[in-house]
Amino acid sequence: MRILLSFWVRGAVTVIGALYAIWTSQAAELAEPSLPAKSFAGVFKDDRIVLELAPKASSATDFTGTIRLETQTFPVTASSQNDALKGHFESQGDQFEFTAIFEGPTLVFTTDGTSYRLKKQSANPLARRTAPNPLSGATGEHPAETVNARSGTLYFVKQSIKDHDNMIGGEAFRMIVPAGWKVEGGVRWRLHPALPAYLGLRVTNPNGSEALEILPTLPFVWKEGGIPSFPAGSTYMGNEVREPVEEPVDFIKRVIVSRFRAVLSQARVIKSTDLPEVAEAIAANSQEPGFQKTVKAARVRFEYAHQGKAMHEDVYCVLLAAHASAINTTFWGTERSYSFRAEKGKLDDQSKLLQTVITSLRPNIQWFNRYMQLAPILTQNHEQTRQVEELSRYIVRTTDEINDIRRQAYENAQAAHERISAKFGHYIQGIDEYHNPFQNRRVELPSDYREVWANAAGEYILSDDVKFTPNIGSTSNWQRLEKKN
């Protein structure tokens, strides 16, 4: 048991990209004035969505309104009954059900198992601003509107991924995505004593074919001569019993395609590329006594037709295997795997943007701290944990207090993530490094733009127009970034 925990958890701590599952955070709730009792009319928001509801003229229990997510707006219809709101919103002709209830001053909005904790606003944030002072030089526009209206510009906005409220809860992690892009998925939970959480995430361009997909990590175990009562294909302590696949290229073709990317089953392989620098960087951060560890990384490019378009897709995979000679057992699996896709002929250029998105992934130390406390608790109680829902009762035994050991583990993981991301960047041309003065760290961004700006919220604007200044018309303080030599 301790060997299993040591391998997977230490790997997750020392290599932050290893099992994206360890990145989440607990958002602190601040006390706010109470809402009028069961008042569903008004504007509610968190850092991702804005819900605006108004009662219908003919009914006090029926509502219409909108949901705004980034630059997208969805019409809403709902009715209240027994202190709960039920309804649906529409997107591209499809309807999606939701419910909403009050928990104290917070409106908990839930759709397809994802919950948002929304706060009522004293003023409508969607209302048009009053005319700006003509002497201030401001236009009154939000930078997103300004940038989206200009050619030769790219606006990266902050994206927050939430954990389930009945688990650790709060923000899972933060990343940046191009304004208007769609983000689906998030943190998921499973029965595993050391790796109970993992990430499945898709980022897509709604106006194009570009997409990034972070694939769930897969833990396996194998013992020469077999594990008594656990044949190949069964689950042993949360790990699938399977003989190791040594080469990432083979793993992509035989496992990843069949489980996660069935659209590639009939695709043509264009080329396969080993990524030795990536493997070396990850191996350097994952060694520990008692194990013989090997790390291999590769990329496979596929060509296929999808919805009438010729597509190219790169699937990246890092395999890590740790052999414990004392018990003649190998724990192995995907240290990370993800894919980039775009129309044929455009993937090389779009990979710069997609790499920026995946490199920007950042954990929150509060969730990291609680997750690291959870793994040993689950290991001790693995035999008593039979359902995923039972995990939440162990989460309450964790604390928000961050000790020096876990803080140092977090900082080491951050540093390792940056080193490994830099190695991936070597295989993708057209990425430059900049220093972010607000966060005092390096950031990778596409190199096709002459001007690069950042603000304290973690957003970026890239532009070819040397006369464009995002501080005009913005309440944020934007600073120009200098490229690192």
C-alpha positions in Angstrom: 0.0 0.0 0.0 2.7 2.5 0.9 4.6 1.6 -2.3 1.6 2.4 -4.4 1.0 5.7 -2.6 4.7 6.6 -2.7 4.9 6.1 -6.5 1.8 7.9 -7.6 1.6 10.7 -5.1 5.3 11.5 -5.1 5.1 11.5 -8.9 2.2 13.9 -8.8 3.9 16.2 -6.4 7.3 16.3 -8.1 5.9 16.5 -11.6 3.0 18.9 -11.7 1.9 17.9 -15.1 1.9 14.3 -14.1 -1.8 13.5 -13.5 -3.5 16.8 -13.9 -5.8 15.5 -11.1 -3.8 17.2 -8.3 -4.7 20.7 -9.4 -7.7 22.2 -7.7 -8.5 24.8 -5.1 -10.9 25.6 -2.3 -12.4 29.1 -2.9 -12.9 30.9 0.3 -16.5 32.1 0.9 -16.8 35.7 2.2 -19.7 36.8 4.3 -22.2 38.9 2.4 -25.5 40.5 3.2 -28.5 38.2 3.0 -30.6 38.1 -0.1 -34.3 38.8 0.0 -36.1 35.5 0.8 -36.2 33.3 -2.3 -35.9 36.2 -4.7 -34.9 34.6 -8.0 -35.3 37.9 -9.9 -32.1 39.8 -10.4 -28.5 39.3 -11.6 -26.3 36.6 -10.1 -22.7 35.9 -11.0 -19.4 34.2 -10.1 -16.1 34.4 -11.9 -17.4 32.4 -14.9 -21.1 33.1 -15.6 -23.7 35.8 -15.2 -27.4 34.8 -14.8 -30.0 37.5 -15.3 -33.7 36.7 -14.5 -36.8 38.7 -14.6 -40.4 37.6 -13.8 -42.9 37.3 -16.6 -45.5 40.0 -16.6 -48.3 37.5 -16.2 -46.8 35.3 -13.5 -44.8 35.7 -10.3 -43.3 32.2 -10.5 -42.2 32.2 -14.1 -39.0 33.8 -15.3 -37.1 34.6 -18.5 -33.6 35.8 -18.9 -30.1 35.0 -20.1 -26.9 33.3 -19.1 -23.7 34.9 -20.2 -20.4 32.9 -20.5 -17.5 34.9 -21.8 -18.8 36.2 -25.1 -21.7 33.8 -25.4 -25.3 34.5 -24.3 -27.9 31.8 -23.9 -31.7 32.5 -23.4 -33.3 31.1 -20.2 -36.8 30.1 -19.3 -37.6 28.9 -15.7 -40.3 28.4 -13.1 -40.1 28.4 -9.3 -41.7 25.8 -7.1 -41.1 24.9 -3.4 -38.2 27.2 -3.0 -36.4 25.8 -6.1 -36.0 27.1 -9.6 -36.2 24.7 -12.6 -35.8 25.5 -16.2 -33.7 25.3 -19.3 -31.3 27.3 -21.5 -30.8 27.1 -25.2 -27.5 26.7 -27.1 -27.3 26.2 -30.9 -30.9 24.8 -31.0 -30.4 22.4 -28.1 -32.0 22.7 -24.7 -30.2 22.0 -21.4 -32.0 21.5 -18.1 -30.9 23.3 -14.9 -32.0 23.7 -11.3 -31.2 26.5 -8.8 -31.7 26.7 -5.0 -30.6 29.1 -2.3 -28.0 28.1 0.2 -28.0 31.2 2.5 -27.1 34.2 0.3 -25.7 32.0 -2.5 -27.7 30.8 -5.5 -26.5 27.3 -6.4 -27.0 26.8 -10.1 -26.6 23.2 -11.3 -26.7 21.7 -14.9 -25.4 18.3 -16.0 -23.8 17.7 -12.6 -21.8 20.9 -12.7 -22.7 23.5 -10.0 -22.0 27.3 -9.9 -22.2 29.3 -6.7 -23.6 32.6 -7.7 -23.8 35.9 -5.8 -26.6 38.4 -6.3 -25.4 41.7 -7.7 -26.6 45.1 -6.3 -26.4 46.5 -9.8 -26.8 44.9 -13.2 -23.3 44.2 -14.6 -24.8 43.8 -18.1 -26.2 47.3 -18.2 -24.7 49.7 -20.7 -22.2 52.1 -19.1 -22.9 55.8 -19.1 -21.1 58.0 -21.5 -17.4 58.3 -20.5 -15.7 61.6 -19.6 -14.6 63.0 -22.9 -11.4 64.4 -21.3 -10.3 61.0 -19.8 -9.3 59.5 -23.1 -11.3 56.3 -22.3 -13.8 54.8 -24.8 -15.9 53.0 -22.2 -15.2 49.6 -24.0 -14.0 46.5 -22.3 -10.7 45.3 -23.7 -12.4 42.1 -25.1 -14.7 44.2 -27.2 -11.8 46.3 -28.4 -9.6 43.4 -29.2 -12.3 41.3 -30.9 -13.1 44.2 -33.2 -9.5 44.6 -34.4 -7.5 42.5 -36.8 -4.1 41.1 -35.9 -4.9 40.8 -32.2 -5.4 37.9 -29.8 -7.0 38.2 -26.4 -6.4 35.5 -23.8 -8.9 35.5 -20.9 -8.6 33.7 -17.6 -10.6 30.5 -17.2 -11.5 28.9 -13.9 -12.3 25.2 -13.7 -14.4 24.2 -10.7 -14.4 21.0 -8.6 -17.6 19.5 -7.4 -19.2 21.1 -4.4 -19.7 17.7 -2.7 -16.0 16.9 -3.0 -13.2 19.4 -2.2 -15.1 22.1 -4.1 -14.1 25.5 -5.4 -11.8 26.3 -8.2 -10.0 23.4 -9.7 -7.3 25.4 -11.5 -6.8 28.4 -13.7 -5.7 28.6 -17.3 -5.9 31.1 -20.1 -7.9 30.6 -23.3 -8.6 32.7 -26.3 -11.7 35.0 -25.7 -14.9 33.3 -26.9 -13.5 29.7 -26.9 -15.6 27.0 -25.2 -14.3 25.0 -22.2 -16.0 21.7 -21.3 -15.2 19.1 -18.6 -13.2 19.4 -15.5 -12.2 17.5 -12.4 -13.6 14.0 -12.0 -13.4 11.5 -9.2 -12.8 7.8 -9.1 -12.1 5.0 -6.6 -8.3 5.1 -6.3 -6.4 5.2 -3.0 -3.7 7.6 -4.2 -5.2 9.2 -7.3 -8.9 9.7 -6.7 -9.2 12.7 -8.9 -8.2 13.3 -12.6 -8.9 15.8 -15.3 -10.8 15.5 -18.5 -11.0 18.8 -20.4 -11.8 20.0 -23.9 -11.1 23.6 -25.2 -12.6 24.4 -28.6 -12.9 27.3 -31.0 -16.7 27.6 -31.7 -15.9 29.4 -34.9 -13.4 27.0 -36.2 -12.0 23.4 -36.0 -9.2 24.1 -33.5 -9.4 22.1 -30.3 -7.2 21.0 -27.4 -8.2 17.9 -25.3 -6.6 16.9 -22.0 -7.2 13.2 -21.7 -7.8 11.3 -18.4 -4.7 9.8 -16.9 -4.7 6.0 -16.7 -3.1 4.1 -13.8 -2.1 0.4 -14.4 -0.4 -2.4 -12.4 1.3 -5.6 -13.5 3.0 -8.4 -11.6 4.9 -11.2 -13.3 3.0 -14.4 -12.7 -0.2 -12.4 -12.1 -2.0 -11.0 -9.1 -4.1 -13.7 -7.4 -7.9 -13.3 -8.1 -7.2 -10.3 -10.3 -6.9 -11.3 -14.0 -5.9 -8.9 -16.7 -8.6 -6.3 -17.3 -9.8 -6.3 -13.7 -9.2 -3.5 -11.2 -6.8 -3.9 -8.3 -6.7 -1.0 -5.7 -7.9 1.4 -8.3 -5.4 0.3 -11.0 -6.3 -1.6 -14.1 -4.4 -4.9 -14.3 -2.6 -4.8 -17.6 0.8 -5.8 -19.0 2.9 -2.7 -19.6 2.9 -1.1 -23.0 6.5 0.1 -23.3 6.3 2.5 -26.3 4.0 5.6 -26.1 3.4 5.4 -29.9 1.9 1.9 -29.4 0.0 3.1 -26.4 -1.6 5.9 -28.4 -2.7 3.6 -31.2 -3.9 0.7 -29.0 -5.3 2.4 -25.9 -5.8 6.2 -26.3 -7.5 6.0 -29.7 -10.0 3.2 -28.6 -10.9 4.8 -25.3 -10.9 8.5 -25.9 -10.5 9.3 -29.6 -12.6 6.8 -31.5 -12.7 9.2 -34.5 -9.1 8.3 -35.1 -9.7 4.6 -35.4 -9.7 4.8 -39.2 -7.3 7.7 -39.4 -4.0 7.6 -41.3 -0.8 8.0 -39.3 1.3 10.8 -40.9 4.3 10.6 -38.6 5.5 9.6 -35.2 8.0 11.6 -33.2 9.9 10.6 -30.0 10.3 13.4 -27.5 13.4 12.5 -25.5 14.0 16.0 -24.0 10.5 15.8 -22.4 11.1 12.3 -21.1 14.4 13.3 -19.6 12.9 16.3 -17.8 10.1 14.3 -16.3 12.4 11.4 -15.3 14.7 13.9 -13.5 11.8 15.0 -11.3 10.3 11.6 -10.5 13.1 9.4 -9.2 12.9 7.8 -5.7 14.6 5.0 -3.8 13.2 1.5 -4.2 12.0 1.9 -7.8 13.5 1.6 -11.2 11.7 4.2 -13.2 11.5 4.7 -17.0 9.9 7.6 -18.8 9.1 7.7 -22.5 7.3 10.4 -24.5 6.1 10.6 -28.1 3.8 12.4 -30.5 1.7 10.8 -33.2 0.1 12.9 -36.0 -3.1 11.5 -37.6 -5.0 12.6 -40.7 -8.7 12.0 -41.1 -12.0 13.4 -42.4 -14.5 14.9 -39.9 -17.7 16.6 -40.8 -16.6 17.1 -44.3 -13.2 18.6 -43.4 -9.7 17.1 -43.7 -8.2 17.2 -40.2 -4.8 16.8 -38.6 -4.5 15.8 -35.0 -1.4 15.4 -32.8 -1.7 13.1 -29.8 1.0 13.6 -27.1 1.6 10.8 -24.6 4.1 10.4 -21.7 4.4 6.9 -20.2 6.0 6.4 -16.8 6.7 3.0 -15.4 8.0 2.2 -11.9 9.2 -1.3 -11.1 9.4 -2.4 -7.5 11.8 -5.3 -7.6 11.1 -6.1 -3.9 7.6 -7.3 -4.8 8.3 -7.9 -8.6 5.5 -5.4 -9.4 5.3 -2.6 -12.0 3.1 0.4 -11.5 2.7 2.2 -14.8 0.5 4.6 -16.7 0.1 7.9 -18.5 2.0 10.6 -16.8 0.1 12.9 -19.2 -1.7 12.7 -22.5 -3.4 15.3 -24.6 -4.2 16.2 -28.2 -4.2 19.2 -30.5 -6.3 19.3 -33.7 -7.0 21.7 -36.5 -7.8 21.6 -40.2 -5.2 20.0 -42.4 -2.4 22.4 -43.2 -3.2 24.6 -40.1 -2.2 22.5 -37.2 1.5 23.6 -37.1 0.5 27.2 -36.8 -2.4 26.6 -34.4 -0.2 24.4 -32.1 1.5 27.6 -30.9 -1.8 28.9 -29.5 -2.9 25.5 -28.1 0.5 25.0 -26.4 0.1 28.4 -24.7 -3.3 27.2 -23.3 -2.0 24.0 -21.9 1.2 25.5 -20.5 -0.8 28.1 -18.7 -2.5 25.5 -16.5 -1.9 26.5 -12.9 -3.1 24.9 -9.6 -4.3 26.6 -6.5 -2.3 25.9 -3.4 -5.4 25.6 -1.1 -6.8 22.6 -3.1 -3.4 21.1 -3.7 -2.9 21.2 0.1 -6.2 19.4 0.9 -5.7 16.9 -1.9 -2.3 15.9 -0.6 -3.8 15.3 2.8 -6.6 13.2 1.2 -4.4 10.5 -0.4 -2.9 9.0 2.8 -6.4 9.0 4.4 -7.9 7.1 1.4 -4.9 4.7 1.4 -5.6 3.8 5.0 -9.4 3.4 4.4 -9.3 1.9 0.9 -11.1 -1.3 1.9 -13.9 0.7 3.4 -14.4 2.9 0.4 -16.8 1.2 -2.1 -18.4 4.1 -3.9 -17.1 7.4 -5.3 -19.7 9.2 -3.3 -18.0 8.0 -0.1 -14.9 10.0 -0.9 -16.5 13.2 0.4 -16.7 11.9 3.9 -12.9 11.6 4.0 -12.4 15.0 2.5 -13.9 16.7 5.6 -11.0 15.3 7.5 -8.6 17.5 5.6 -7.7 21.0 6.8 -7.0 24.3 5.0 -3.8 24.8 7.0 -0.8 24.6 4.7 2.4 23.2 6.4 5.9 23.8 5.2 6.2 20.4 3.6 3.1 20.7 1.4 4.0 24.3 0.5 7.4 23.2 -0.6 5.9 20.4 -2.6 3.6 22.8 -4.3 6.5 25.2 -5.2 8.6 22.3 -6.4 5.8 21.1 -8.6 5.3 24.5 -10.1 9.0 24.8 -11.0 9.0 21.3 -12.5 5.9 22.2 -14.6 7.7 25.2 -16.1 10.8 23.2 -16.9 8.8 20.4 -18.6 6.6 22.9 -20.5 9.8 24.5 -21.9 10.9 21.1 -23.2 7.5 20.6 -24.9 7.9 24.1 -26.4 11.2 23.0 -28.1 9.1 20.7 -30.4 6.7 23.5 -31.4 8.2 26.4 -33.3 7.0 30.0 -32.8 6.7 30.2 -29.1 8.4 32.9 -27.1 9.0 33.3 -23.3 8.0 36.5 -21.5 8.3 37.6 -17.9 5.0 38.3 -16.2 5.7 41.1 -13.6 2.3 40.6 -11.8 3.0 37.0 -11.0 6.8 37.1 -11.2 7.1 34.0 -13.4 7.7 33.1 -17.0 4.9 32.7 -19.5 4.9 31.2 -23.0 3.0 32.9 -25.8 2.8 32.8 -29.6 5.6 34.7 -31.2 3.6 36.1 -34.1 2.8 39.4 -32.4 4.8 42.6 -32.0 3.1 43.8 -28.8 2.3 41.7 -25.7 0.4 43.0 -22.7 -0.7 41.5 -19.4 -2.9 42.5 -16.4 -3.0 41.5 -12.8 -6.0 39.2 -13.5 -3.8 36.9 -15.6 -5.1 38.0 -19.0 -3.0 38.7 -22.1 -3.5 40.8 -25.2 -1.2 40.2 -28.2 -1.3 42.7 -31.1 0.5 43.6 -34.3 -0.6 47.3 -33.9 2.2 49.2 -32.1 -0.3 52.0 -31.5 -2.8 49.9 -29.7 -3.0 50.5 -26.0 -5.3 48.3 -24.0 -5.3 50.7 -21.0 -7.6 53.0 -23.0 -11.2 52.1 -22.2 -10.2 49.6 -19.4 -10.3 49.7 -15.7 -7.4 47.2 -15.6 -3.8 48.1 -15.4 -2.2 46.6 -18.5 1.6 46.4 -18.7 3.7 45.6 -21.8 5.8 42.4 -21.4 9.4 42.1 -22.4 10.6 39.0 -24.2 13.1 36.9 -22.4 16.4 36.4 -24.2 
